[in-house]
Amino acid sequence: MTDGSLYGCELISLDRFSDQRGYLVPVWSQEEASQQYVYYNVTYGREARDTDRWHIHTDRFVVIQGNLLFALSDGKTTTSIGLSGRDPKMLIVPPGVYHCLNNRWDKDAMILNLPSQIYDPSDEGRVPFDDLEASHPW
């Protein structure tokens, strides 16, 4: 699904195979071998992962546990979308879309990310909230 209100981001429903033991959600397949880096992180309950800066690189987010609120911006306007581990979807954020995330719930949340670049803490492609015309996301 591509939605104009999401600045060209895609929200893709993922298959969920369930049985009495739990469930399995396929996220990435071998035919997409150009992917070089995958990580997961945990954002504690009631914590914003991003408190003052936007990300600007490409990301592919899948919430695998808990709930997270993602803010998306074209630099002038901002919208948000909530994702839950109970409803598996992949949010694909293309180049040029500012984004950040926040856990507004009490329980910790875990995301899997397949970004376009390997993490380098000295160069995260980050832009201060105040540098854009868009309103602050939180």
N, CA, C and O atoms as CSV, one atom per row, in Angstrom:
chain,resi,resn,atom,element,x,y,z
A,1,MET,N,N,0.847,-1.186,0.000
A,1,MET,CA,C,0.000,0.000,0.000
A,1,MET,C,C,0.879,1.230,0.000
A,1,MET,O,O,1.766,1.348,0.846
A,2,THR,N,N,0.662,2.140,-0.912
A,2,THR,CA,C,1.343,3.431,-0.901
A,2,THR,C,C,0.281,4.476,-0.624
A,2,THR,O,O,-0.764,4.498,-1.274
A,3,ASP,N,N,0.546,5.323,0.323
A,3,ASP,CA,C,-0.415,6.302,0.775
A,3,ASP,C,C,0.229,7.682,0.671
A,3,ASP,O,O,1.268,7.925,1.285
A,4,GLY,N,N,-0.374,8.588,-0.100
A,4,GLY,CA,C,0.157,9.928,-0.272
A,4,GLY,C,C,0.368,10.663,1.033
A,4,GLY,O,O,1.253,11.513,1.127
A,5,SER,N,N,-0.435,10.351,2.046
A,5,SER,CA,C,-0.294,11.030,3.329
A,5,SER,C,C,0.923,10.552,4.103
A,5,SER,O,O,1.252,11.110,5.150
A,6,LEU,N,N,1.604,9.508,3.589
A,6,LEU,CA,C,2.799,8.982,4.251
A,6,LEU,C,C,4.072,9.377,3.505
A,6,LEU,O,O,5.117,8.761,3.710
A,7,TYR,N,N,4.002,10.395,2.641
A,7,TYR,CA,C,5.172,10.945,1.950
A,7,TYR,C,C,5.905,9.909,1.109
A,7,TYR,O,O,7.133,9.929,1.028
A,8,GLY,N,N,5.173,9.022,0.497
A,8,GLY,CA,C,5.791,8.012,-0.353
A,8,GLY,C,C,6.267,6.778,0.382
A,8,GLY,O,O,6.811,5.868,-0.243
A,9,CYS,N,N,6.079,6.720,1.688
A,9,CYS,CA,C,6.437,5.520,2.445
A,9,CYS,C,C,5.465,4.410,2.079
A,9,CYS,O,O,4.335,4.681,1.672
A,10,GLU,N,N,5.890,3.186,2.218
A,10,GLU,CA,C,5.026,2.035,1.975
A,10,GLU,C,C,4.750,1.321,3.285
A,10,GLU,O,O,5.627,1.214,4.142
A,11,LEU,N,N,3.537,0.836,3.432
A,11,LEU,CA,C,3.163,0.016,4.576
A,11,LEU,C,C,2.696,-1.315,4.018
A,11,LEU,O,O,1.638,-1.404,3.395
A,12,ILE,N,N,3.500,-2.355,4.248
A,12,ILE,CA,C,3.251,-3.658,3.650
A,12,ILE,C,C,2.802,-4.638,4.729
A,12,ILE,O,O,3.495,-4.830,5.729
A,13,SER,N,N,1.640,-5.256,4.524
A,13,SER,CA,C,1.194,-6.295,5.448
A,13,SER,C,C,2.089,-7.515,5.287
A,13,SER,O,O,2.427,-7.901,4.168
A,14,LEU,N,N,2.467,-8.111,6.391
A,14,LEU,CA,C,3.320,-9.290,6.377
A,14,LEU,C,C,2.489,-10.520,6.735
A,14,LEU,O,O,1.529,-10.437,7.500
A,15,ASP,N,N,2.875,-11.660,6.167
A,15,ASP,CA,C,2.195,-12.909,6.505
A,15,ASP,C,C,2.489,-13.275,7.956
A,15,ASP,O,O,3.566,-12.992,8.481
A,16,ARG,N,N,1.518,-13.902,8.581
A,16,ARG,CA,C,1.686,-14.379,9.954
A,16,ARG,C,C,1.167,-15.801,10.002
A,16,ARG,O,O,-0.010,-16.056,9.749
A,17,PHE,N,N,2.062,-16.730,10.330
A,17,PHE,CA,C,1.705,-18.144,10.404
A,17,PHE,C,C,1.624,-18.539,11.874
A,17,PHE,O,O,2.636,-18.562,12.574
A,18,SER,N,N,0.425,-18.848,12.334
A,18,SER,CA,C,0.182,-19.105,13.753
A,18,SER,C,C,-0.193,-20.554,14.004
A,18,SER,O,O,-0.792,-21.219,13.158
A,19,ASP,N,N,0.173,-21.024,15.181
A,19,ASP,CA,C,-0.327,-22.287,15.702
A,19,ASP,C,C,-0.374,-22.172,17.222
A,19,ASP,O,O,-0.215,-21.079,17.766
A,20,GLN,N,N,-0.589,-23.282,17.904
A,20,GLN,CA,C,-0.758,-23.246,19.360
A,20,GLN,C,C,0.497,-22.789,20.097
A,20,GLN,O,O,0.411,-22.393,21.259
A,21,ARG,N,N,1.651,-22.835,19.453
A,21,ARG,CA,C,2.919,-22.463,20.103
A,21,ARG,C,C,3.236,-20.982,19.995
A,21,ARG,O,O,4.023,-20.460,20.786
A,22,GLY,N,N,2.636,-20.295,19.029
A,22,GLY,CA,C,2.950,-18.890,18.779
A,22,GLY,C,C,2.820,-18.586,17.300
A,22,GLY,O,O,1.926,-19.107,16.634
A,23,TYR,N,N,3.708,-17.744,16.778
A,23,TYR,CA,C,3.621,-17.391,15.372
A,23,TYR,C,C,4.990,-17.067,14.787
A,23,TYR,O,O,5.949,-16.793,15.508
A,24,LEU,N,N,5.052,-17.105,13.445
A,24,LEU,CA,C,6.249,-16.804,12.678
A,24,LEU,C,C,5.859,-15.788,11.608
A,24,LEU,O,O,4.823,-15.930,10.959
A,25,VAL,N,N,6.697,-14.757,11.424
A,25,VAL,CA,C,6.444,-13.723,10.426
A,25,VAL,C,C,7.669,-13.587,9.528
A,25,VAL,O,O,8.694,-13.072,9.975
A,26,PRO,N,N,7.592,-14.036,8.263
A,26,PRO,CA,C,8.704,-13.829,7.340
A,26,PRO,C,C,8.864,-12.336,7.046
A,26,PRO,O,O,7.885,-11.638,6.781
A,27,VAL,N,N,10.109,-11.857,7.095
A,27,VAL,CA,C,10.379,-10.432,6.911
A,27,VAL,C,C,11.200,-10.168,5.656
A,27,VAL,O,O,10.946,-9.191,4.952
A,28,TRP,N,N,12.167,-11.007,5.367
A,28,TRP,CA,C,13.087,-10.739,4.257
A,28,TRP,C,C,13.452,-12.049,3.593
A,28,TRP,O,O,13.578,-13.076,4.260
A,29,SER,N,N,13.625,-12.017,2.276
A,29,SER,CA,C,13.945,-13.250,1.574
A,29,SER,C,C,15.293,-13.146,0.875
A,29,SER,O,O,15.781,-12.045,0.620
A,30,GLN,N,N,15.883,-14.268,0.570
A,30,GLN,CA,C,17.223,-14.331,-0.015
A,30,GLN,C,C,17.330,-13.635,-1.360
A,30,GLN,O,O,18.400,-13.125,-1.694
A,31,GLU,N,N,16.261,-13.596,-2.143
A,31,GLU,CA,C,16.366,-12.970,-3.461
A,31,GLU,C,C,16.689,-11.480,-3.370
A,31,GLU,O,O,17.044,-10.865,-4.376
A,32,GLU,N,N,16.573,-10.900,-2.197
A,32,GLU,CA,C,16.925,-9.499,-1.998
A,32,GLU,C,C,18.291,-9.433,-1.324
A,32,GLU,O,O,18.433,-8.857,-0.246
A,33,ALA,N,N,19.291,-10.027,-1.967
A,33,ALA,CA,C,20.617,-10.204,-1.378
A,33,ALA,C,C,21.419,-8.922,-1.252
A,33,ALA,O,O,22.482,-8.930,-0.632
A,34,SER,N,N,20.946,-7.820,-1.819
A,34,SER,CA,C,21.699,-6.566,-1.711
A,34,SER,C,C,21.662,-5.999,-0.290
A,34,SER,O,O,22.468,-5.133,0.051
A,35,GLN,N,N,20.740,-6.477,0.534
A,35,GLN,CA,C,20.668,-5.999,1.913
A,35,GLN,C,C,21.911,-6.421,2.677
A,35,GLN,O,O,22.271,-7.598,2.671
A,36,GLN,N,N,22.575,-5.470,3.340
A,36,GLN,CA,C,23.825,-5.765,4.013
A,36,GLN,C,C,23.749,-5.661,5.529
A,36,GLN,O,O,24.662,-6.125,6.211
A,37,TYR,N,N,22.718,-5.084,6.069
A,37,TYR,CA,C,22.720,-4.795,7.496
A,37,TYR,C,C,21.308,-4.922,8.044
A,37,TYR,O,O,20.367,-4.346,7.497
A,38,VAL,N,N,21.166,-5.669,9.113
A,38,VAL,CA,C,19.879,-5.842,9.783
A,38,VAL,C,C,20.137,-5.756,11.278
A,38,VAL,O,O,21.108,-6.326,11.774
A,39,TYR,N,N,19.280,-5.051,11.997
A,39,TYR,CA,C,19.431,-5.009,13.451
A,39,TYR,C,C,18.056,-4.939,14.107
A,39,TYR,O,O,17.050,-4.656,13.458
A,40,TYR,N,N,18.042,-5.203,15.398
A,40,TYR,CA,C,16.836,-4.936,16.169
A,40,TYR,C,C,17.221,-4.047,17.334
A,40,TYR,O,O,18.370,-4.031,17.774
A,41,ASN,N,N,16.238,-3.308,17.826
A,41,ASN,CA,C,16.467,-2.541,19.044
A,41,ASN,C,C,15.220,-2.574,19.909
A,41,ASN,O,O,14.118,-2.860,19.439
A,42,VAL,N,N,15.420,-2.279,21.163
A,42,VAL,CA,C,14.341,-2.198,22.137
A,42,VAL,C,C,14.239,-0.754,22.582
A,42,VAL,O,O,15.237,-0.131,22.946
A,43,THR,N,N,13.029,-0.229,22.551
A,43,THR,CA,C,12.769,1.105,23.086
A,43,THR,C,C,11.910,0.902,24.327
A,43,THR,O,O,10.807,0.361,24.253
A,44,TYR,N,N,12.426,1.338,25.458
A,44,TYR,CA,C,11.720,1.154,26.717
A,44,TYR,C,C,10.393,1.903,26.723
A,44,TYR,O,O,10.213,2.882,25.999
A,45,GLY,N,N,9.469,1.425,27.551
A,45,GLY,CA,C,8.170,2.061,27.683
A,45,GLY,C,C,8.299,3.520,28.088
A,45,GLY,O,O,9.120,3.881,28.931
A,46,ARG,N,N,7.470,4.346,27.468
A,46,ARG,CA,C,7.408,5.792,27.743
A,46,ARG,C,C,8.698,6.531,27.394
A,46,ARG,O,O,9.014,7.558,27.994
A,47,GLU,N,N,9.453,5.994,26.401
A,47,GLU,CA,C,10.692,6.643,25.955
A,47,GLU,C,C,10.611,6.933,24.461
A,47,GLU,O,O,10.119,6.120,23.678
A,48,ALA,N,N,11.101,8.105,24.085
A,48,ALA,CA,C,11.243,8.429,22.661
A,48,ALA,C,C,12.641,8.020,22.229
A,48,ALA,O,O,13.624,8.379,22.878
A,49,ARG,N,N,12.736,7.285,21.159
A,49,ARG,CA,C,14.043,6.925,20.617
A,49,ARG,C,C,14.714,8.186,20.069
A,49,ARG,O,O,15.939,8.308,20.091
A,50,ASP,N,N,13.910,9.105,19.585
A,50,ASP,CA,C,14.411,10.348,18.993
A,50,ASP,C,C,13.742,11.522,19.704
A,50,ASP,O,O,12.537,11.735,19.568
A,51,THR,N,N,14.524,12.272,20.454
A,51,THR,CA,C,13.953,13.367,21.242
A,51,THR,C,C,14.196,14.744,20.640
A,51,THR,O,O,13.528,15.707,21.014
A,52,ASP,N,N,15.156,14.852,19.699
A,52,ASP,CA,C,15.447,16.173,19.144
A,52,ASP,C,C,15.882,16.158,17.684
A,52,ASP,O,O,16.148,17.216,17.114
A,53,ARG,N,N,15.959,14.975,17.065
A,53,ARG,CA,C,16.456,14.888,15.691
A,53,ARG,C,C,15.665,13.880,14.859
A,53,ARG,O,O,15.188,12.859,15.356
A,54,TRP,N,N,15.547,14.211,13.573
A,54,TRP,CA,C,14.970,13.326,12.585
A,54,TRP,C,C,16.057,12.441,11.992
A,54,TRP,O,O,17.232,12.809,11.988
A,55,HIS,N,N,15.665,11.280,11.495
A,55,HIS,CA,C,16.523,10.447,10.643
A,55,HIS,C,C,16.165,10.802,9.197
A,55,HIS,O,O,15.031,11.194,8.919
A,56,ILE,N,N,17.118,10.668,8.285
A,56,ILE,CA,C,16.823,11.003,6.892
A,56,ILE,C,C,17.230,9.894,5.918
A,56,ILE,O,O,17.024,10.043,4.714
A,57,HIS,N,N,17.791,8.806,6.395
A,57,HIS,CA,C,18.177,7.697,5.511
A,57,HIS,C,C,16.997,6.739,5.300
A,57,HIS,O,O,15.947,6.902,5.921
A,58,THR,N,N,17.170,5.757,4.437
A,58,THR,CA,C,16.132,4.767,4.169
A,58,THR,C,C,16.092,3.727,5.282
A,58,THR,O,O,17.137,3.244,5.718
A,59,ASP,N,N,14.906,3.386,5.739
A,59,ASP,CA,C,14.720,2.353,6.752
A,59,ASP,C,C,13.560,1.458,6.352
A,59,ASP,O,O,12.670,1.859,5.602
A,60,ARG,N,N,13.587,0.234,6.870
A,60,ARG,CA,C,12.490,-0.727,6.720
A,60,ARG,C,C,12.211,-1.258,8.123
A,60,ARG,O,O,12.944,-2.110,8.625
A,61,PHE,N,N,11.164,-0.759,8.745
A,61,PHE,CA,C,10.864,-1.086,10.140
A,61,PHE,C,C,9.781,-2.153,10.244
A,61,PHE,O,O,8.791,-2.121,9.513
A,62,VAL,N,N,9.982,-3.101,11.163
A,62,VAL,CA,C,8.954,-4.069,11.534
A,62,VAL,C,C,8.912,-4.095,13.055
A,62,VAL,O,O,9.897,-4.460,13.697
A,63,VAL,N,N,7.781,-3.712,13.637
A,63,VAL,CA,C,7.614,-3.820,15.087
A,63,VAL,C,C,7.330,-5.281,15.375
A,63,VAL,O,O,6.361,-5.845,14.866
A,64,ILE,N,N,8.179,-5.897,16.196
A,64,ILE,CA,C,7.976,-7.318,16.472
A,64,ILE,C,C,7.422,-7.573,17.868
A,64,ILE,O,O,6.963,-8.677,18.164
A,65,GLN,N,N,7.462,-6.564,18.720
A,65,GLN,CA,C,6.865,-6.689,20.056
A,65,GLN,C,C,6.483,-5.303,20.539
A,65,GLN,O,O,7.255,-4.355,20.399
A,66,GLY,N,N,5.301,-5.187,21.103
A,66,GLY,CA,C,4.855,-3.904,21.633
A,66,GLY,C,C,4.269,-3.015,20.552
A,66,GLY,O,O,3.832,-3.485,19.502
A,67,ASN,N,N,4.271,-1.704,20.837
A,67,ASN,CA,C,3.693,-0.705,19.947
A,67,ASN,C,C,4.647,0.474,19.837
A,67,ASN,O,O,5.309,0.836,20.810
A,68,LEU,N,N,4.717,1.070,18.661
A,68,LEU,CA,C,5.542,2.257,18.464
A,68,LEU,C,C,4.801,3.256,17.593
A,68,LEU,O,O,4.018,2.884,16.719
A,69,LEU,N,N,5.061,4.525,17.846
A,69,LEU,CA,C,4.520,5.613,17.050
A,69,LEU,C,C,5.653,6.169,16.199
A,69,LEU,O,O,6.696,6.561,16.722
A,70,PHE,N,N,5.445,6.203,14.883
A,70,PHE,CA,C,6.429,6.729,13.942
A,70,PHE,C,C,5.933,8.070,13.426
A,70,PHE,O,O,4.778,8.189,13.018
A,71,ALA,N,N,6.793,9.079,13.439
A,71,ALA,CA,C,6.481,10.370,12.834
A,71,ALA,C,C,7.212,10.432,11.501
A,71,ALA,O,O,8.375,10.041,11.404
A,72,LEU,N,N,6.526,10.926,10.474
A,72,LEU,CA,C,7.062,11.048,9.126
A,72,LEU,C,C,6.869,12.483,8.660
A,72,LEU,O,O,5.851,13.105,8.965
A,73,SER,N,N,7.848,13.014,7.919
A,73,SER,CA,C,7.742,14.402,7.487
A,73,SER,C,C,8.410,14.602,6.134
A,73,SER,O,O,9.387,13.933,5.796
A,74,ASP,N,N,7.859,15.541,5.370
A,74,ASP,CA,C,8.485,15.976,4.126
A,74,ASP,C,C,9.307,17.238,4.349
A,74,ASP,O,O,9.810,17.832,3.395
A,75,GLY,N,N,9.441,17.644,5.599
A,75,GLY,CA,C,10.172,18.855,5.949
A,75,GLY,C,C,9.265,20.041,6.204
A,75,GLY,O,O,9.677,21.021,6.824
A,76,LYS,N,N,8.018,19.955,5.725
A,76,LYS,CA,C,7.059,21.044,5.908
A,76,LYS,C,C,5.868,20.637,6.757
A,76,LYS,O,O,5.365,21.431,7.552
A,77,THR,N,N,5.417,19.398,6.589
A,77,THR,CA,C,4.303,18.882,7.386
A,77,THR,C,C,4.716,17.550,8.002
A,77,THR,O,O,5.666,16.907,7.556
A,78,THR,N,N,3.989,17.157,9.022
A,78,THR,CA,C,4.308,15.928,9.746
A,78,THR,C,C,3.040,15.112,9.942
A,78,THR,O,O,1.970,15.667,10.193
A,79,THR,N,N,3.161,13.805,9.828
A,79,THR,CA,C,2.067,12.897,10.143
A,79,THR,C,C,2.639,11.770,10.992
A,79,THR,O,O,3.857,11.617,11.089
A,80,SER,N,N,1.776,10.995,11.597
A,80,SER,CA,C,2.266,9.875,12.405
A,80,SER,C,C,1.448,8.626,12.104
A,80,SER,O,O,0.309,8.687,11.640
A,81,ILE,N,N,2.082,7.488,12.388
A,81,ILE,CA,C,1.428,6.197,12.195
A,81,ILE,C,C,1.884,5.272,13.318
A,81,ILE,O,O,3.074,5.198,13.625
A,82,GLY,N,N,0.940,4.573,13.925
A,82,GLY,CA,C,1.253,3.619,14.972
A,82,GLY,C,C,1.341,2.214,14.401
A,82,GLY,O,O,0.515,1.812,13.583
A,83,LEU,N,N,2.348,1.473,14.839
A,83,LEU,CA,C,2.491,0.083,14.421
A,83,LEU,C,C,2.573,-0.811,15.646
A,83,LEU,O,O,3.088,-0.409,16.689
A,84,SER,N,N,2.059,-2.031,15.508
A,84,SER,CA,C,2.004,-2.973,16.616
A,84,SER,C,C,2.575,-4.325,16.187
A,84,SER,O,O,2.394,-4.754,15.047
A,85,GLY,N,N,3.256,-4.978,17.105
A,85,GLY,CA,C,3.747,-6.323,16.854
A,85,GLY,C,C,2.628,-7.327,16.653
A,85,GLY,O,O,2.857,-8.397,16.089
A,86,ARG,N,N,1.436,-7.011,17.097
A,86,ARG,CA,C,0.294,-7.922,16.935
A,86,ARG,C,C,-0.289,-7.890,15.529
A,86,ARG,O,O,-1.060,-8.776,15.158
A,87,ASP,N,N,0.072,-6.874,14.739
A,87,ASP,CA,C,-0.422,-6.732,13.375
A,87,ASP,C,C,0.792,-6.494,12.473
A,87,ASP,O,O,1.095,-5.348,12.140
A,88,PRO,N,N,1.491,-7.565,12.075
A,88,PRO,CA,C,2.781,-7.408,11.401
A,88,PRO,C,C,2.703,-6.682,10.064
A,88,PRO,O,O,2.022,-7.109,9.132
A,89,LYS,N,N,3.429,-5.569,10.007
A,89,LYS,CA,C,3.565,-4.776,8.797
A,89,LYS,C,C,4.996,-4.278,8.728
A,89,LYS,O,O,5.675,-4.164,9.749
A,90,MET,N,N,5.451,-3.982,7.515
A,90,MET,CA,C,6.758,-3.366,7.336
A,90,MET,C,C,6.537,-1.947,6.828
A,90,MET,O,O,5.873,-1.744,5.811
A,91,LEU,N,N,7.087,-0.975,7.529
A,91,LEU,CA,C,7.047,0.416,7.109
A,91,LEU,C,C,8.350,0.701,6.367
A,91,LEU,O,O,9.430,0.671,6.957
A,92,ILE,N,N,8.237,0.976,5.071
A,92,ILE,CA,C,9.414,1.282,4.266
A,92,ILE,C,C,9.482,2.794,4.092
A,92,ILE,O,O,8.602,3.401,3.481
A,93,VAL,N,N,10.532,3.390,4.635
A,93,VAL,CA,C,10.725,4.835,4.571
A,93,VAL,C,C,11.764,5.106,3.485
A,93,VAL,O,O,12.925,4.728,3.640
A,94,PRO,N,N,11.365,5.760,2.380
A,94,PRO,CA,C,12.299,5.992,1.277
A,94,PRO,C,C,13.252,7.155,1.563
A,94,PRO,O,O,13.062,7.900,2.525
A,95,PRO,N,N,14.275,7.302,0.722
A,95,PRO,CA,C,15.205,8.421,0.892
A,95,PRO,C,C,14.462,9.760,0.858
A,95,PRO,O,O,13.507,9.934,0.101
A,96,GLY,N,N,14.909,10.684,1.675
A,96,GLY,CA,C,14.335,12.025,1.676
A,96,GLY,C,C,13.154,12.224,2.595
A,96,GLY,O,O,12.667,13.347,2.724
A,97,VAL,N,N,12.666,11.160,3.250
A,97,VAL,CA,C,11.550,11.297,4.189
A,97,VAL,C,C,12.135,11.320,5.609
A,97,VAL,O,O,12.784,10.368,6.042
A,98,TYR,N,N,11.894,12.405,6.308
A,98,TYR,CA,C,12.351,12.523,7.693
A,98,TYR,C,C,11.472,11.616,8.560
A,98,TYR,O,O,10.265,11.519,8.341
A,99,HIS,N,N,12.085,10.958,9.540
A,99,HIS,CA,C,11.306,10.059,10.389
A,99,HIS,C,C,11.966,9.907,11.760
A,99,HIS,O,O,13.169,10.112,11.922
A,100,CYS,N,N,11.143,9.545,12.730
A,100,CYS,CA,C,11.607,9.276,14.092
A,100,CYS,C,C,10.545,8.429,14.777
A,100,CYS,O,O,9.452,8.246,14.242
A,101,LEU,N,N,10.868,7.908,15.969
A,101,LEU,CA,C,9.913,7.031,16.637
A,101,LEU,C,C,9.881,7.252,18.139
A,101,LEU,O,O,10.820,7.767,18.745
A,102,ASN,N,N,8.747,6.835,18.717
A,102,ASN,CA,C,8.468,7.072,20.119
A,102,ASN,C,C,7.631,5.906,20.649
A,102,ASN,O,O,6.728,5.421,19.967
A,103,ASN,N,N,7.936,5.466,21.861
A,103,ASN,CA,C,7.126,4.457,22.537
A,103,ASN,C,C,6.303,5.170,23.601
A,103,ASN,O,O,6.814,5.492,24.673
A,104,ARG,N,N,5.055,5.413,23.313
A,104,ARG,CA,C,4.171,6.127,24.243
A,104,ARG,C,C,3.432,5.192,25.193
A,104,ARG,O,O,2.593,5.631,25.979
A,105,TRP,N,N,3.740,3.925,25.118
A,105,TRP,CA,C,3.052,2.933,25.928
A,105,TRP,C,C,3.925,2.510,27.105
A,105,TRP,O,O,5.110,2.842,27.143
A,106,ASP,N,N,3.367,1.792,28.053
A,106,ASP,CA,C,4.096,1.394,29.258
A,106,ASP,C,C,5.076,0.253,29.026
A,106,ASP,O,O,6.092,0.163,29.716
A,107,LYS,N,N,4.791,-0.611,28.072
A,107,LYS,CA,C,5.637,-1.789,27.847
A,107,LYS,C,C,6.728,-1.500,26.822
A,107,LYS,O,O,6.547,-0.687,25.915
A,108,ASP,N,N,7.865,-2.179,26.981
A,108,ASP,CA,C,8.962,-2.063,26.025
A,108,ASP,C,C,8.491,-2.518,24.645
A,108,ASP,O,O,7.594,-3.352,24.524
A,109,ALA,N,N,9.109,-1.958,23.615
A,109,ALA,CA,C,8.800,-2.339,22.240
A,109,ALA,C,C,10.098,-2.722,21.531
A,109,ALA,O,O,11.157,-2.158,21.803
A,110,MET,N,N,10.000,-3.682,20.626
A,110,MET,CA,C,11.167,-4.130,19.874
A,110,MET,C,C,10.878,-3.977,18.387
A,110,MET,O,O,9.812,-4.359,17.905
A,111,ILE,N,N,11.853,-3.409,17.664
A,111,ILE,CA,C,11.723,-3.322,16.217
A,111,ILE,C,C,12.902,-4.008,15.546
A,111,ILE,O,O,14.014,-4.060,16.072
A,112,LEU,N,N,12.615,-4.524,14.377
A,112,LEU,CA,C,13.626,-5.042,13.474
A,112,LEU,C,C,13.765,-3.991,12.388
A,112,LEU,O,O,12.760,-3.478,11.894
A,113,ASN,N,N,15.004,-3.659,12.002
A,113,ASN,CA,C,15.213,-2.663,10.968
A,113,ASN,C,C,16.179,-3.192,9.920
A,113,ASN,O,O,17.183,-3.829,10.239
A,114,LEU,N,N,15.859,-2.919,8.678
A,114,LEU,CA,C,16.704,-3.257,7.542
A,114,LEU,C,C,17.030,-1.941,6.843
A,114,LEU,O,O,16.395,-1.604,5.844
A,115,PRO,N,N,18.008,-1.192,7.350
A,115,PRO,CA,C,18.308,0.138,6.815
A,115,PRO,C,C,19.136,0.073,5.539
A,115,PRO,O,O,19.620,-0.987,5.143
A,116,SER,N,N,19.287,1.227,4.910
A,116,SER,CA,C,20.039,1.313,3.661
A,116,SER,C,C,21.537,1.440,3.898
A,116,SER,O,O,22.323,1.325,2.957
A,117,GLN,N,N,21.935,1.671,5.123
A,117,GLN,CA,C,23.356,1.828,5.405
A,117,GLN,C,C,23.698,1.207,6.749
A,117,GLN,O,O,22.849,1.096,7.633
A,118,ILE,N,N,24.951,0.806,6.888
A,118,ILE,CA,C,25.429,0.236,8.140
A,118,ILE,C,C,25.513,1.335,9.185
A,118,ILE,O,O,25.958,2.445,8.890
A,119,TYR,N,N,25.091,1.036,10.394
A,119,TYR,CA,C,25.064,2.020,11.469
A,119,TYR,C,C,26.455,2.566,11.764
A,119,TYR,O,O,27.403,1.809,11.968
A,120,ASP,N,N,26.560,3.875,11.783
A,120,ASP,CA,C,27.784,4.579,12.144
A,120,ASP,C,C,27.370,5.706,13.078
A,120,ASP,O,O,26.799,6.695,12.619
A,121,PRO,N,N,27.643,5.586,14.391
A,121,PRO,CA,C,27.169,6.598,15.334
A,121,PRO,C,C,27.681,8.012,15.039
A,121,PRO,O,O,27.082,8.988,15.492
A,122,SER,N,N,28.781,8.136,14.285
A,122,SER,CA,C,29.294,9.465,13.966
A,122,SER,C,C,28.574,10.081,12.770
A,122,SER,O,O,28.729,11.275,12.512
A,123,ASP,N,N,27.792,9.292,12.034
A,123,ASP,CA,C,27.089,9.791,10.851
A,123,ASP,C,C,25.776,9.047,10.687
A,123,ASP,O,O,25.681,8.108,9.897
A,124,GLU,N,N,24.764,9.466,11.435
A,124,GLU,CA,C,23.473,8.794,11.387
A,124,GLU,C,C,22.503,9.442,10.403
A,124,GLU,O,O,21.359,9.003,10.290
A,125,GLY,N,N,22.939,10.473,9.694
A,125,GLY,CA,C,22.013,11.149,8.797
A,125,GLY,C,C,20.893,11.799,9.574
A,125,GLY,O,O,19.719,11.622,9.252
A,126,ARG,N,N,21.252,12.552,10.596
A,126,ARG,CA,C,20.251,13.124,11.502
A,126,ARG,C,C,20.127,14.626,11.297
A,126,ARG,O,O,21.113,15.306,11.012
A,127,VAL,N,N,18.908,15.139,11.444
A,127,VAL,CA,C,18.608,16.557,11.262
A,127,VAL,C,C,17.845,17.040,12.495
A,127,VAL,O,O,16.828,16.445,12.851
A,128,PRO,N,N,18.315,18.115,13.161
A,128,PRO,CA,C,17.592,18.629,14.335
A,128,PRO,C,C,16.147,19.000,13.995
A,128,PRO,O,O,15.880,19.541,12.922
A,129,PHE,N,N,15.224,18.713,14.900
A,129,PHE,CA,C,13.816,19.063,14.711
A,129,PHE,C,C,13.670,20.531,14.320
A,129,PHE,O,O,12.867,20.861,13.447
A,130,ASP,N,N,14.436,21.414,14.957
A,130,ASP,CA,C,14.307,22.853,14.724
A,130,ASP,C,C,14.781,23.300,13.340
A,130,ASP,O,O,14.514,24.433,12.942
A,131,ASP,N,N,15.477,22.437,12.600
A,131,ASP,CA,C,15.975,22.813,11.273
A,131,ASP,C,C,14.918,22.708,10.179
A,131,ASP,O,O,15.160,23.126,9.047
A,132,LEU,N,N,13.751,22.158,10.501
A,132,LEU,CA,C,12.698,21.988,9.509
A,132,LEU,C,C,11.527,22.921,9.802
A,132,LEU,O,O,11.335,23.369,10.932
A,133,GLU,N,N,10.743,23.205,8.745
A,133,GLU,CA,C,9.513,23.968,8.934
A,133,GLU,C,C,8.451,23.144,9.646
A,133,GLU,O,O,7.558,23.698,10.286
A,134,ALA,N,N,8.543,21.820,9.537
A,134,ALA,CA,C,7.550,20.926,10.125
A,134,ALA,C,C,7.510,21.077,11.634
A,134,ALA,O,O,8.511,21.412,12.268
A,135,SER,N,N,6.349,20.828,12.192
A,135,SER,CA,C,6.218,20.886,13.636
A,135,SER,C,C,6.994,19.736,14.291
A,135,SER,O,O,7.240,18.704,13.666
A,136,HIS,N,N,7.368,19.929,15.537
A,136,HIS,CA,C,8.031,18.859,16.280
A,136,HIS,C,C,7.070,17.686,16.392
A,136,HIS,O,O,5.870,17.879,16.588
A,137,PRO,N,N,7.591,16.476,16.267
A,137,PRO,CA,C,6.685,15.318,16.256
A,137,PRO,C,C,6.101,14.957,17.622
A,137,PRO,O,O,5.030,14.351,17.676
A,138,TRP,N,N,6.757,15.304,18.717
A,138,TRP,CA,C,6.264,14.876,20.025
A,138,TRP,C,C,5.883,16.063,20.874
A,138,TRP,O,O,5.446,15.893,22.012
